[in-house]
Amino acid sequence: MAVLTIRNLDDELKARLRRLAAAHGRSMEEEARQILKQRLSVAEEASAGLGSRLHAQFKAAGLTEVVVTRAPEPPRAADFSE
């Protein structure tokens, strides 16, 4: 496992991290790990294409069946002649 040292951390930010960790019943180190893990997984999801993100969202909702519906006839251009 790697070790990460963060220097020059603002006192208020450290206090906020301490409060958040206490609220979740975790150490500050564990809270920081969870924040990093969550933020980086969101960043990876955001870098995926729209189709991949939609697929993941619907799969998470339990929708796995592919449904394709087609209009009975192809679309027509609008007629503005009148």
mmCIF file of the N, C-alpha and C atoms, coordinates in Angstrom:
data_MODEL
# 
_entry.id   MODEL 
# 
loop_
_atom_site.group_PDB 
_atom_site.id 
_atom_site.type_symbol 
_atom_site.label_atom_id 
_atom_site.label_alt_id 
_atom_site.label_comp_id 
_atom_site.label_asym_id 
_atom_site.label_entity_id 
_atom_site.label_seq_id 
_atom_site.pdbx_PDB_ins_code 
_atom_site.Cartn_x 
_atom_site.Cartn_y 
_atom_site.Cartn_z 
_atom_site.occupancy 
_atom_site.B_iso_or_equiv 
_atom_site.pdbx_formal_charge 
_atom_site.auth_seq_id 
_atom_site.auth_comp_id 
_atom_site.auth_asym_id 
_atom_site.auth_atom_id 
_atom_site.pdbx_PDB_model_num 
ATOM 1   N N  . MET A 1 1  ? 0.835   -1.190 0.000   1.00 0.00 ? 1  MET A N  1 
ATOM 2   C CA . MET A 1 1  ? 0.000   0.000  0.000   1.00 0.00 ? 1  MET A CA 1 
ATOM 3   C C  . MET A 1 1  ? 0.873   1.244  0.000   1.00 0.00 ? 1  MET A C  1 
ATOM 4   N N  . ALA A 1 2  ? 0.430   2.261  -0.690  1.00 0.00 ? 2  ALA A N  1 
ATOM 5   C CA . ALA A 1 2  ? 1.160   3.520  -0.770  1.00 0.00 ? 2  ALA A CA 1 
ATOM 6   C C  . ALA A 1 2  ? 0.787   4.425  0.403   1.00 0.00 ? 2  ALA A C  1 
ATOM 7   N N  . VAL A 1 3  ? 1.664   5.343  0.709   1.00 0.00 ? 3  VAL A N  1 
ATOM 8   C CA . VAL A 1 3  ? 1.427   6.326  1.757   1.00 0.00 ? 3  VAL A CA 1 
ATOM 9   C C  . VAL A 1 3  ? 1.395   7.691  1.097   1.00 0.00 ? 3  VAL A C  1 
ATOM 10  N N  . LEU A 1 4  ? 0.416   8.500  1.456   1.00 0.00 ? 4  LEU A N  1 
ATOM 11  C CA . LEU A 1 4  ? 0.268   9.839  0.894   1.00 0.00 ? 4  LEU A CA 1 
ATOM 12  C C  . LEU A 1 4  ? 0.322   10.852 2.024   1.00 0.00 ? 4  LEU A C  1 
ATOM 13  N N  . THR A 1 5  ? 1.185   11.820 1.914   1.00 0.00 ? 5  THR A N  1 
ATOM 14  C CA . THR A 1 5  ? 1.291   12.887 2.903   1.00 0.00 ? 5  THR A CA 1 
ATOM 15  C C  . THR A 1 5  ? 0.786   14.168 2.258   1.00 0.00 ? 5  THR A C  1 
ATOM 16  N N  . ILE A 1 6  ? -0.110  14.859 2.928   1.00 0.00 ? 6  ILE A N  1 
ATOM 17  C CA . ILE A 1 6  ? -0.650  16.117 2.413   1.00 0.00 ? 6  ILE A CA 1 
ATOM 18  C C  . ILE A 1 6  ? -0.137  17.237 3.294   1.00 0.00 ? 6  ILE A C  1 
ATOM 19  N N  . ARG A 1 7  ? 0.679   18.081 2.731   1.00 0.00 ? 7  ARG A N  1 
ATOM 20  C CA . ARG A 1 7  ? 1.261   19.200 3.478   1.00 0.00 ? 7  ARG A CA 1 
ATOM 21  C C  . ARG A 1 7  ? 0.431   20.459 3.268   1.00 0.00 ? 7  ARG A C  1 
ATOM 22  N N  . ASN A 1 8  ? 0.558   21.381 4.208   1.00 0.00 ? 8  ASN A N  1 
ATOM 23  C CA . ASN A 1 8  ? -0.091  22.701 4.132   1.00 0.00 ? 8  ASN A CA 1 
ATOM 24  C C  . ASN A 1 8  ? -1.609  22.604 4.000   1.00 0.00 ? 8  ASN A C  1 
ATOM 25  N N  . LEU A 1 9  ? -2.200  21.669 4.718   1.00 0.00 ? 9  LEU A N  1 
ATOM 26  C CA . LEU A 1 9  ? -3.650  21.520 4.726   1.00 0.00 ? 9  LEU A CA 1 
ATOM 27  C C  . LEU A 1 9  ? -4.254  22.613 5.593   1.00 0.00 ? 9  LEU A C  1 
ATOM 28  N N  . ASP A 1 10 ? -5.196  23.334 5.044   1.00 0.00 ? 10 ASP A N  1 
ATOM 29  C CA . ASP A 1 10 ? -5.855  24.417 5.761   1.00 0.00 ? 10 ASP A CA 1 
ATOM 30  C C  . ASP A 1 10 ? -6.498  23.889 7.055   1.00 0.00 ? 10 ASP A C  1 
ATOM 31  N N  . ASP A 1 11 ? -6.384  24.637 8.147   1.00 0.00 ? 11 ASP A N  1 
ATOM 32  C CA . ASP A 1 11 ? -6.925  24.198 9.439   1.00 0.00 ? 11 ASP A CA 1 
ATOM 33  C C  . ASP A 1 11 ? -8.432  23.966 9.376   1.00 0.00 ? 11 ASP A C  1 
ATOM 34  N N  . GLU A 1 12 ? -9.144  24.827 8.675   1.00 0.00 ? 12 GLU A N  1 
ATOM 35  C CA . GLU A 1 12 ? -10.599 24.675 8.568   1.00 0.00 ? 12 GLU A CA 1 
ATOM 36  C C  . GLU A 1 12 ? -10.951 23.415 7.783   1.00 0.00 ? 12 GLU A C  1 
ATOM 37  N N  . LEU A 1 13 ? -10.205 23.135 6.721   1.00 0.00 ? 13 LEU A N  1 
ATOM 38  C CA . LEU A 1 13 ? -10.451 21.929 5.939   1.00 0.00 ? 13 LEU A CA 1 
ATOM 39  C C  . LEU A 1 13 ? -10.201 20.682 6.783   1.00 0.00 ? 13 LEU A C  1 
ATOM 40  N N  . LYS A 1 14 ? -9.145  20.713 7.575   1.00 0.00 ? 14 LYS A N  1 
ATOM 41  C CA . LYS A 1 14 ? -8.844  19.581 8.459   1.00 0.00 ? 14 LYS A CA 1 
ATOM 42  C C  . LYS A 1 14 ? -9.954  19.398 9.488   1.00 0.00 ? 14 LYS A C  1 
ATOM 43  N N  . ALA A 1 15 ? -10.461 20.493 10.033  1.00 0.00 ? 15 ALA A N  1 
ATOM 44  C CA . ALA A 1 15 ? -11.549 20.409 11.010  1.00 0.00 ? 15 ALA A CA 1 
ATOM 45  C C  . ALA A 1 15 ? -12.809 19.832 10.368  1.00 0.00 ? 15 ALA A C  1 
ATOM 46  N N  . ARG A 1 16 ? -13.079 20.239 9.132   1.00 0.00 ? 16 ARG A N  1 
ATOM 47  C CA . ARG A 1 16 ? -14.252 19.709 8.416   1.00 0.00 ? 16 ARG A CA 1 
ATOM 48  C C  . ARG A 1 16 ? -14.100 18.214 8.169   1.00 0.00 ? 16 ARG A C  1 
ATOM 49  N N  . LEU A 1 17 ? -12.897 17.799 7.797   1.00 0.00 ? 17 LEU A N  1 
ATOM 50  C CA . LEU A 1 17 ? -12.636 16.372 7.580   1.00 0.00 ? 17 LEU A CA 1 
ATOM 51  C C  . LEU A 1 17 ? -12.812 15.597 8.881   1.00 0.00 ? 17 LEU A C  1 
ATOM 52  N N  . ARG A 1 18 ? -12.337 16.161 9.979   1.00 0.00 ? 18 ARG A N  1 
ATOM 53  C CA . ARG A 1 18 ? -12.475 15.512 11.289  1.00 0.00 ? 18 ARG A CA 1 
ATOM 54  C C  . ARG A 1 18 ? -13.957 15.342 11.657  1.00 0.00 ? 18 ARG A C  1 
ATOM 55  N N  . ARG A 1 19 ? -14.748 16.388 11.441  1.00 0.00 ? 19 ARG A N  1 
ATOM 56  C CA . ARG A 1 19 ? -16.195 16.313 11.751  1.00 0.00 ? 19 ARG A CA 1 
ATOM 57  C C  . ARG A 1 19 ? -16.901 15.287 10.865  1.00 0.00 ? 19 ARG A C  1 
ATOM 58  N N  . LEU A 1 20 ? -16.561 15.296 9.591   1.00 0.00 ? 20 LEU A N  1 
ATOM 59  C CA . LEU A 1 20 ? -17.179 14.351 8.670   1.00 0.00 ? 20 LEU A CA 1 
ATOM 60  C C  . LEU A 1 20 ? -16.823 12.915 9.031   1.00 0.00 ? 20 LEU A C  1 
ATOM 61  N N  . ALA A 1 21 ? -15.557 12.699 9.367   1.00 0.00 ? 21 ALA A N  1 
ATOM 62  C CA . ALA A 1 21 ? -15.114 11.366 9.770   1.00 0.00 ? 21 ALA A CA 1 
ATOM 63  C C  . ALA A 1 21 ? -15.848 10.912 11.031  1.00 0.00 ? 21 ALA A C  1 
ATOM 64  N N  . ALA A 1 22 ? -15.986 11.807 11.995  1.00 0.00 ? 22 ALA A N  1 
ATOM 65  C CA . ALA A 1 22 ? -16.690 11.465 13.233  1.00 0.00 ? 22 ALA A CA 1 
ATOM 66  C C  . ALA A 1 22 ? -18.148 11.125 12.954  1.00 0.00 ? 22 ALA A C  1 
ATOM 67  N N  . ALA A 1 23 ? -18.767 11.878 12.046  1.00 0.00 ? 23 ALA A N  1 
ATOM 68  C CA . ALA A 1 23 ? -20.173 11.625 11.707  1.00 0.00 ? 23 ALA A CA 1 
ATOM 69  C C  . ALA A 1 23 ? -20.351 10.247 11.065  1.00 0.00 ? 23 ALA A C  1 
ATOM 70  N N  . HIS A 1 24 ? -19.332 9.776  10.350  1.00 0.00 ? 24 HIS A N  1 
ATOM 71  C CA . HIS A 1 24 ? -19.404 8.471  9.707   1.00 0.00 ? 24 HIS A CA 1 
ATOM 72  C C  . HIS A 1 24 ? -18.769 7.360  10.538  1.00 0.00 ? 24 HIS A C  1 
ATOM 73  N N  . GLY A 1 25 ? -18.253 7.715  11.712  1.00 0.00 ? 25 GLY A N  1 
ATOM 74  C CA . GLY A 1 25 ? -17.637 6.711  12.580  1.00 0.00 ? 25 GLY A CA 1 
ATOM 75  C C  . GLY A 1 25 ? -16.332 6.158  12.023  1.00 0.00 ? 25 GLY A C  1 
ATOM 76  N N  . ARG A 1 26 ? -15.571 7.010  11.337  1.00 0.00 ? 26 ARG A N  1 
ATOM 77  C CA . ARG A 1 26 ? -14.317 6.585  10.725  1.00 0.00 ? 26 ARG A CA 1 
ATOM 78  C C  . ARG A 1 26 ? -13.177 7.470  11.205  1.00 0.00 ? 26 ARG A C  1 
ATOM 79  N N  . SER A 1 27 ? -11.973 6.986  10.984  1.00 0.00 ? 27 SER A N  1 
ATOM 80  C CA . SER A 1 27 ? -10.806 7.825  11.246  1.00 0.00 ? 27 SER A CA 1 
ATOM 81  C C  . SER A 1 27 ? -10.709 8.854  10.128  1.00 0.00 ? 27 SER A C  1 
ATOM 82  N N  . MET A 1 28 ? -9.910  9.899  10.366  1.00 0.00 ? 28 MET A N  1 
ATOM 83  C CA . MET A 1 28 ? -9.725  10.908 9.326   1.00 0.00 ? 28 MET A CA 1 
ATOM 84  C C  . MET A 1 28 ? -9.065  10.291 8.095   1.00 0.00 ? 28 MET A C  1 
ATOM 85  N N  . GLU A 1 29 ? -8.123  9.388  8.308   1.00 0.00 ? 29 GLU A N  1 
ATOM 86  C CA . GLU A 1 29 ? -7.461  8.731  7.177   1.00 0.00 ? 29 GLU A CA 1 
ATOM 87  C C  . GLU A 1 29 ? -8.450  7.919  6.352   1.00 0.00 ? 29 GLU A C  1 
ATOM 88  N N  . GLU A 1 30 ? -9.304  7.150  7.029   1.00 0.00 ? 30 GLU A N  1 
ATOM 89  C CA . GLU A 1 30 ? -10.290 6.342  6.308   1.00 0.00 ? 30 GLU A CA 1 
ATOM 90  C C  . GLU A 1 30 ? -11.285 7.238  5.581   1.00 0.00 ? 30 GLU A C  1 
ATOM 91  N N  . GLU A 1 31 ? -11.687 8.320  6.210   1.00 0.00 ? 31 GLU A N  1 
ATOM 92  C CA . GLU A 1 31 ? -12.618 9.254  5.567   1.00 0.00 ? 31 GLU A CA 1 
ATOM 93  C C  . GLU A 1 31 ? -11.988 9.850  4.311   1.00 0.00 ? 31 GLU A C  1 
ATOM 94  N N  . ALA A 1 32 ? -10.706 10.242 4.395   1.00 0.00 ? 32 ALA A N  1 
ATOM 95  C CA . ALA A 1 32 ? -10.002 10.789 3.232   1.00 0.00 ? 32 ALA A CA 1 
ATOM 96  C C  . ALA A 1 32 ? -9.908  9.737  2.125   1.00 0.00 ? 32 ALA A C  1 
ATOM 97  N N  . ARG A 1 33 ? -9.642  8.470  2.490   1.00 0.00 ? 33 ARG A N  1 
ATOM 98  C CA . ARG A 1 33 ? -9.588  7.399  1.492   1.00 0.00 ? 33 ARG A CA 1 
ATOM 99  C C  . ARG A 1 33 ? -10.932 7.239  0.796   1.00 0.00 ? 33 ARG A C  1 
ATOM 100 N N  . GLN A 1 34 ? -12.008 7.255  1.573   1.00 0.00 ? 34 GLN A N  1 
ATOM 101 C CA . GLN A 1 34 ? -13.343 7.092  0.995   1.00 0.00 ? 34 GLN A CA 1 
ATOM 102 C C  . GLN A 1 34 ? -13.696 8.257  0.074   1.00 0.00 ? 34 GLN A C  1 
ATOM 103 N N  . ILE A 1 35 ? -13.341 9.463  0.482   1.00 0.00 ? 35 ILE A N  1 
ATOM 104 C CA . ILE A 1 35 ? -13.606 10.639 -0.351  1.00 0.00 ? 35 ILE A CA 1 
ATOM 105 C C  . ILE A 1 35 ? -12.850 10.531 -1.668  1.00 0.00 ? 35 ILE A C  1 
ATOM 106 N N  . LEU A 1 36 ? -11.575 10.171 -1.598  1.00 0.00 ? 36 LEU A N  1 
ATOM 107 C CA . LEU A 1 36 ? -10.778 10.022 -2.817  1.00 0.00 ? 36 LEU A CA 1 
ATOM 108 C C  . LEU A 1 36 ? -11.337 8.925  -3.711  1.00 0.00 ? 36 LEU A C  1 
ATOM 109 N N  . LYS A 1 37 ? -11.668 7.784  -3.119  1.00 0.00 ? 37 LYS A N  1 
ATOM 110 C CA . LYS A 1 37 ? -12.200 6.670  -3.899  1.00 0.00 ? 37 LYS A CA 1 
ATOM 111 C C  . LYS A 1 37 ? -13.499 7.064  -4.606  1.00 0.00 ? 37 LYS A C  1 
ATOM 112 N N  . GLN A 1 38 ? -14.401 7.716  -3.871  1.00 0.00 ? 38 GLN A N  1 
ATOM 113 C CA . GLN A 1 38 ? -15.678 8.122  -4.452  1.00 0.00 ? 38 GLN A CA 1 
ATOM 114 C C  . GLN A 1 38 ? -15.469 9.150  -5.558  1.00 0.00 ? 38 GLN A C  1 
ATOM 115 N N  . ARG A 1 39 ? -14.651 10.144 -5.292  1.00 0.00 ? 39 ARG A N  1 
ATOM 116 C CA . ARG A 1 39 ? -14.435 11.211 -6.274  1.00 0.00 ? 39 ARG A CA 1 
ATOM 117 C C  . ARG A 1 39 ? -13.775 10.689 -7.539  1.00 0.00 ? 39 ARG A C  1 
ATOM 118 N N  . LEU A 1 40 ? -12.811 9.802  -7.392  1.00 0.00 ? 40 LEU A N  1 
ATOM 119 C CA . LEU A 1 40 ? -12.126 9.271  -8.565  1.00 0.00 ? 40 LEU A CA 1 
ATOM 120 C C  . LEU A 1 40 ? -13.011 8.332  -9.366  1.00 0.00 ? 40 LEU A C  1 
ATOM 121 N N  . SER A 1 41 ? -13.900 7.592  -8.717  1.00 0.00 ? 41 SER A N  1 
ATOM 122 C CA . SER A 1 41 ? -14.807 6.717  -9.466  1.00 0.00 ? 41 SER A CA 1 
ATOM 123 C C  . SER A 1 41 ? -15.819 7.555  -10.234 1.00 0.00 ? 41 SER A C  1 
ATOM 124 N N  . VAL A 1 42 ? -16.257 8.670  -9.668  1.00 0.00 ? 42 VAL A N  1 
ATOM 125 C CA . VAL A 1 42 ? -17.168 9.577  -10.381 1.00 0.00 ? 42 VAL A CA 1 
ATOM 126 C C  . VAL A 1 42 ? -16.459 10.176 -11.581 1.00 0.00 ? 42 VAL A C  1 
ATOM 127 N N  . ALA A 1 43 ? -15.180 10.540 -11.417 1.00 0.00 ? 43 ALA A N  1 
ATOM 128 C CA . ALA A 1 43 ? -14.416 11.112 -12.524 1.00 0.00 ? 43 ALA A CA 1 
ATOM 129 C C  . ALA A 1 43 ? -14.258 10.100 -13.658 1.00 0.00 ? 43 ALA A C  1 
ATOM 130 N N  . GLU A 1 44 ? -14.041 8.840  -13.324 1.00 0.00 ? 44 GLU A N  1 
ATOM 131 C CA . GLU A 1 44 ? -13.914 7.806  -14.354 1.00 0.00 ? 44 GLU A CA 1 
ATOM 132 C C  . GLU A 1 44 ? -15.229 7.613  -15.082 1.00 0.00 ? 44 GLU A C  1 
ATOM 133 N N  . GLU A 1 45 ? -16.338 7.633  -14.353 1.00 0.00 ? 45 GLU A N  1 
ATOM 134 C CA . GLU A 1 45 ? -17.645 7.496  -14.984 1.00 0.00 ? 45 GLU A CA 1 
ATOM 135 C C  . GLU A 1 45 ? -17.912 8.663  -15.916 1.00 0.00 ? 45 GLU A C  1 
ATOM 136 N N  . ALA A 1 46 ? -17.538 9.863  -15.498 1.00 0.00 ? 46 ALA A N  1 
ATOM 137 C CA . ALA A 1 46 ? -17.786 11.045 -16.317 1.00 0.00 ? 46 ALA A CA 1 
ATOM 138 C C  . ALA A 1 46 ? -16.956 11.040 -17.590 1.00 0.00 ? 46 ALA A C  1 
ATOM 139 N N  . SER A 1 47 ? -15.806 10.381 -17.564 1.00 0.00 ? 47 SER A N  1 
ATOM 140 C CA . SER A 1 47 ? -14.969 10.351 -18.761 1.00 0.00 ? 47 SER A CA 1 
ATOM 141 C C  . SER A 1 47 ? -15.483 9.343  -19.783 1.00 0.00 ? 47 SER A C  1 
ATOM 142 N N  . ALA A 1 48 ? -16.388 8.465  -19.384 1.00 0.00 ? 48 ALA A N  1 
ATOM 143 C CA . ALA A 1 48 ? -16.972 7.504  -20.315 1.00 0.00 ? 48 ALA A CA 1 
ATOM 144 C C  . ALA A 1 48 ? -17.937 8.243  -21.249 1.00 0.00 ? 48 ALA A C  1 
ATOM 145 N N  . GLY A 1 49 ? -18.202 7.665  -22.383 1.00 0.00 ? 49 GLY A N  1 
ATOM 146 C CA . GLY A 1 49 ? -19.127 8.272  -23.336 1.00 0.00 ? 49 GLY A CA 1 
ATOM 147 C C  . GLY A 1 49 ? -20.553 8.265  -22.814 1.00 0.00 ? 49 GLY A C  1 
ATOM 148 N N  . LEU A 1 50 ? -21.389 9.049  -23.447 1.00 0.00 ? 50 LEU A N  1 
ATOM 149 C CA . LEU A 1 50 ? -22.787 9.166  -23.030 1.00 0.00 ? 50 LEU A CA 1 
ATOM 150 C C  . LEU A 1 50 ? -23.485 7.811  -23.073 1.00 0.00 ? 50 LEU A C  1 
ATOM 151 N N  . GLY A 1 51 ? -23.261 7.063  -24.138 1.00 0.00 ? 51 GLY A N  1 
ATOM 152 C CA . GLY A 1 51 ? -23.907 5.752  -24.250 1.00 0.00 ? 51 GLY A CA 1 
ATOM 153 C C  . GLY A 1 51 ? -23.501 4.821  -23.116 1.00 0.00 ? 51 GLY A C  1 
ATOM 154 N N  . SER A 1 52 ? -22.226 4.824  -22.773 1.00 0.00 ? 52 SER A N  1 
ATOM 155 C CA . SER A 1 52 ? -21.740 3.975  -21.680 1.00 0.00 ? 52 SER A CA 1 
ATOM 156 C C  . SER A 1 52 ? -22.337 4.395  -20.354 1.00 0.00 ? 52 SER A C  1 
ATOM 157 N N  . ARG A 1 53 ? -22.441 5.710  -20.127 1.00 0.00 ? 53 ARG A N  1 
ATOM 158 C CA . ARG A 1 53 ? -23.022 6.194  -18.867 1.00 0.00 ? 53 ARG A CA 1 
ATOM 159 C C  . ARG A 1 53 ? -24.500 5.845  -18.785 1.00 0.00 ? 53 ARG A C  1 
ATOM 160 N N  . LEU A 1 54 ? -25.230 5.995  -19.896 1.00 0.00 ? 54 LEU A N  1 
ATOM 161 C CA . LEU A 1 54 ? -26.651 5.632  -19.894 1.00 0.00 ? 54 LEU A CA 1 
ATOM 162 C C  . LEU A 1 54 ? -26.826 4.138  -19.652 1.00 0.00 ? 54 LEU A C  1 
ATOM 163 N N  . HIS A 1 55 ? -25.996 3.329  -20.303 1.00 0.00 ? 55 HIS A N  1 
ATOM 164 C CA . HIS A 1 55 ? -26.070 1.880  -20.112 1.00 0.00 ? 55 HIS A CA 1 
ATOM 165 C C  . HIS A 1 55 ? -25.848 1.524  -18.649 1.00 0.00 ? 55 HIS A C  1 
ATOM 166 N N  . ALA A 1 56 ? -24.835 2.118  -18.035 1.00 0.00 ? 56 ALA A N  1 
ATOM 167 C CA . ALA A 1 56 ? -24.538 1.829  -16.629 1.00 0.00 ? 56 ALA A CA 1 
ATOM 168 C C  . ALA A 1 56 ? -25.683 2.261  -15.732 1.00 0.00 ? 56 ALA A C  1 
ATOM 169 N N  . GLN A 1 57 ? -26.281 3.408  -16.043 1.00 0.00 ? 57 GLN A N  1 
ATOM 170 C CA . GLN A 1 57 ? -27.379 3.908  -15.207 1.00 0.00 ? 57 GLN A CA 1 
ATOM 171 C C  . GLN A 1 57 ? -28.594 2.989  -15.295 1.00 0.00 ? 57 GLN A C  1 
ATOM 172 N N  . PHE A 1 58 ? -28.955 2.564  -16.504 1.00 0.00 ? 58 PHE A N  1 
ATOM 173 C CA . PHE A 1 58 ? -30.113 1.693  -16.651 1.00 0.00 ? 58 PHE A CA 1 
ATOM 174 C C  . PHE A 1 58 ? -29.829 0.294  -16.105 1.00 0.00 ? 58 PHE A C  1 
ATOM 175 N N  . LYS A 1 59 ? -28.599 -0.173 -16.262 1.00 0.00 ? 59 LYS A N  1 
ATOM 176 C CA . LYS A 1 59 ? -28.239 -1.485 -15.717 1.00 0.00 ? 59 LYS A CA 1 
ATOM 177 C C  . LYS A 1 59 ? -28.343 -1.462 -14.196 1.00 0.00 ? 59 LYS A C  1 
ATOM 178 N N  . ALA A 1 60 ? -27.906 -0.372 -13.578 1.00 0.00 ? 60 ALA A N  1 
ATOM 179 C CA . ALA A 1 60 ? -27.994 -0.248 -12.120 1.00 0.00 ? 60 ALA A CA 1 
ATOM 180 C C  . ALA A 1 60 ? -29.446 -0.243 -11.663 1.00 0.00 ? 60 ALA A C  1 
ATOM 181 N N  . ALA A 1 61 ? -30.342 0.245  -12.514 1.00 0.00 ? 61 ALA A N  1 
ATOM 182 C CA . ALA A 1 61 ? -31.770 0.277  -12.172 1.00 0.00 ? 61 ALA A CA 1 
ATOM 183 C C  . ALA A 1 61 ? -32.450 -1.065 -12.446 1.00 0.00 ? 61 ALA A C  1 
ATOM 184 N N  . GLY A 1 62 ? -31.703 -2.019 -12.997 1.00 0.00 ? 62 GLY A N  1 
ATOM 185 C CA . GLY A 1 62 ? -32.273 -3.335 -13.254 1.00 0.00 ? 62 GLY A CA 1 
ATOM 186 C C  . GLY A 1 62 ? -32.867 -3.494 -14.639 1.00 0.00 ? 62 GLY A C  1 
ATOM 187 N N  . LEU A 1 63 ? -32.677 -2.514 -15.504 1.00 0.00 ? 63 LEU A N  1 
ATOM 188 C CA . LEU A 1 63 ? -33.220 -2.595 -16.855 1.00 0.00 ? 63 LEU A CA 1 
ATOM 189 C C  . LEU A 1 63 ? -32.143 -3.160 -17.773 1.00 0.00 ? 63 LEU A C  1 
ATOM 190 N N  . THR A 1 64 ? -32.289 -4.416 -18.122 1.00 0.00 ? 64 THR A N  1 
ATOM 191 C CA . THR A 1 64 ? -31.274 -5.062 -18.957 1.00 0.00 ? 64 THR A CA 1 
ATOM 192 C C  . THR A 1 64 ? -31.827 -5.469 -20.313 1.00 0.00 ? 64 THR A C  1 
ATOM 193 N N  . GLU A 1 65 ? -33.135 -5.480 -20.485 1.00 0.00 ? 65 GLU A N  1 
ATOM 194 C CA . GLU A 1 65 ? -33.738 -5.903 -21.743 1.00 0.00 ? 65 GLU A CA 1 
ATOM 195 C C  . GLU A 1 65 ? -33.604 -4.794 -22.786 1.00 0.00 ? 65 GLU A C  1 
ATOM 196 N N  . VAL A 1 66 ? -33.212 -5.172 -23.988 1.00 0.00 ? 66 VAL A N  1 
ATOM 197 C CA . VAL A 1 66 ? -33.104 -4.211 -25.069 1.00 0.00 ? 66 VAL A CA 1 
ATOM 198 C C  . VAL A 1 66 ? -34.472 -4.092 -25.729 1.00 0.00 ? 66 VAL A C  1 
ATOM 199 N N  . VAL A 1 67 ? -34.996 -2.885 -25.787 1.00 0.00 ? 67 VAL A N  1 
ATOM 200 C CA . VAL A 1 67 ? -36.303 -2.646 -26.395 1.00 0.00 ? 67 VAL A CA 1 
ATOM 201 C C  . VAL A 1 67 ? -36.098 -1.686 -27.552 1.00 0.00 ? 67 VAL A C  1 
ATOM 202 N N  . VAL A 1 68 ? -36.471 -2.130 -28.734 1.00 0.00 ? 68 VAL A N  1 
ATOM 203 C CA . VAL A 1 68 ? -36.348 -1.286 -29.921 1.00 0.00 ? 68 VAL A CA 1 
ATOM 204 C C  . VAL A 1 68 ? -37.736 -1.102 -30.495 1.00 0.00 ? 68 VAL A C  1 
ATOM 205 N N  . THR A 1 69 ? -38.149 0.130  -30.622 1.00 0.00 ? 69 THR A N  1 
ATOM 206 C CA . THR A 1 69 ? -39.442 0.421  -31.248 1.00 0.00 ? 69 THR A CA 1 
ATOM 207 C C  . THR A 1 69 ? -39.183 1.302  -32.455 1.00 0.00 ? 69 THR A C  1 
ATOM 208 N N  . ARG A 1 70 ? -39.918 1.060  -33.493 1.00 0.00 ? 70 ARG A N  1 
ATOM 209 C CA . ARG A 1 70 ? -39.755 1.834  -34.711 1.00 0.00 ? 70 ARG A CA 1 
ATOM 210 C C  . ARG A 1 70 ? -41.104 2.445  -35.077 1.00 0.00 ? 70 ARG A C  1 
ATOM 211 N N  . ALA A 1 71 ? -41.024 3.627  -35.646 1.00 0.00 ? 71 ALA A N  1 
ATOM 212 C CA . ALA A 1 71 ? -42.244 4.285  -36.118 1.00 0.00 ? 71 ALA A CA 1 
ATOM 213 C C  . ALA A 1 71 ? -42.804 3.471  -37.278 1.00 0.00 ? 71 ALA A C  1 
ATOM 214 N N  . PRO A 1 72 ? -44.124 3.484  -37.467 1.00 0.00 ? 72 PRO A N  1 
ATOM 215 C CA . PRO A 1 72 ? -44.718 2.699  -38.560 1.00 0.00 ? 72 PRO A CA 1 
ATOM 216 C C  . PRO A 1 72 ? -44.235 3.153  -39.939 1.00 0.00 ? 72 PRO A C  1 
ATOM 217 N N  . GLU A 1 73 ? -43.852 4.407  -40.078 1.00 0.00 ? 73 GLU A N  1 
ATOM 218 C CA . GLU A 1 73 ? -43.334 4.901  -41.350 1.00 0.00 ? 73 GLU A CA 1 
ATOM 219 C C  . GLU A 1 73 ? -42.186 5.868  -41.067 1.00 0.00 ? 73 GLU A C  1 
ATOM 220 N N  . PRO A 1 74 ? -41.308 6.056  -42.024 1.00 0.00 ? 74 PRO A N  1 
ATOM 221 C CA . PRO A 1 74 ? -40.190 6.969  -41.791 1.00 0.00 ? 74 PRO A CA 1 
ATOM 222 C C  . PRO A 1 74 ? -40.672 8.410  -41.606 1.00 0.00 ? 74 PRO A C  1 
ATOM 223 N N  . PRO A 1 75 ? -39.932 9.214  -40.870 1.00 0.00 ? 75 PRO A N  1 
ATOM 224 C CA . PRO A 1 75 ? -40.353 10.606 -40.658 1.00 0.00 ? 75 PRO A CA 1 
ATOM 225 C C  . PRO A 1 75 ? -40.340 11.387 -41.966 1.00 0.00 ? 75 PRO A C  1 
ATOM 226 N N  . ARG A 1 76 ? -41.256 12.352 -42.049 1.00 0.00 ? 76 ARG A N  1 
ATOM 227 C CA . ARG A 1 76 ? -41.349 13.202 -43.244 1.00 0.00 ? 76 ARG A CA 1 
ATOM 228 C C  . ARG A 1 76 ? -40.968 14.620 -42.879 1.00 0.00 ? 76 ARG A C  1 
ATOM 229 N N  . ALA A 1 77 ? -40.473 15.343 -43.841 1.00 0.00 ? 77 ALA A N  1 
ATOM 230 C CA . ALA A 1 77 ? -40.136 16.743 -43.642 1.00 0.00 ? 77 ALA A CA 1 
ATOM 231 C C  . ALA A 1 77 ? -41.412 17.556 -43.435 1.00 0.00 ? 77 ALA A C  1 
ATOM 232 N N  . ALA A 1 78 ? -41.334 18.603 -42.663 1.00 0.00 ? 78 ALA A N  1 
ATOM 233 C CA . ALA A 1 78 ? -42.485 19.462 -42.429 1.00 0.00 ? 78 ALA A CA 1 
ATOM 234 C C  . ALA A 1 78 ? -42.852 20.188 -43.721 1.00 0.00 ? 78 ALA A C  1 
ATOM 235 N N  . ASP A 1 79 ? -44.163 20.389 -43.920 1.00 0.00 ? 79 ASP A N  1 
ATOM 236 C CA . ASP A 1 79 ? -44.656 21.086 -45.109 1.00 0.00 ? 79 ASP A CA 1 
ATOM 237 C C  . ASP A 1 79 ? -45.179 22.444 -44.675 1.00 0.00 ? 79 ASP A C  1 
ATOM 238 N N  . PHE A 1 80 ? -44.498 23.530 -45.052 1.00 0.00 ? 80 PHE A N  1 
ATOM 239 C CA . PHE A 1 80 ? -44.876 24.881 -44.664 1.00 0.00 ? 80 PHE A CA 1 
ATOM 240 C C  . PHE A 1 80 ? -45.476 25.644 -45.852 1.00 0.00 ? 80 PHE A C  1 
ATOM 241 N N  . SER A 1 81 ? -45.962 24.943 -46.865 1.00 0.00 ? 81 SER A N  1 
ATOM 242 C CA . SER A 1 81 ? -46.432 25.593 -48.090 1.00 0.00 ? 81 SER A CA 1 
ATOM 243 C C  . SER A 1 81 ? -47.763 26.308 -47.898 1.00 0.00 ? 81 SER A C  1 
ATOM 244 N N  . GLU A 1 82 ? -48.538 25.983 -46.942 1.00 0.00 ? 82 GLU A N  1 
ATOM 245 C CA . GLU A 1 82 ? -49.869 26.593 -46.788 1.00 0.00 ? 82 GLU A CA 1 
ATOM 246 C C  . GLU A 1 82 ? -49.823 27.892 -46.047 1.00 0.00 ? 82 GLU A C  1 
# 
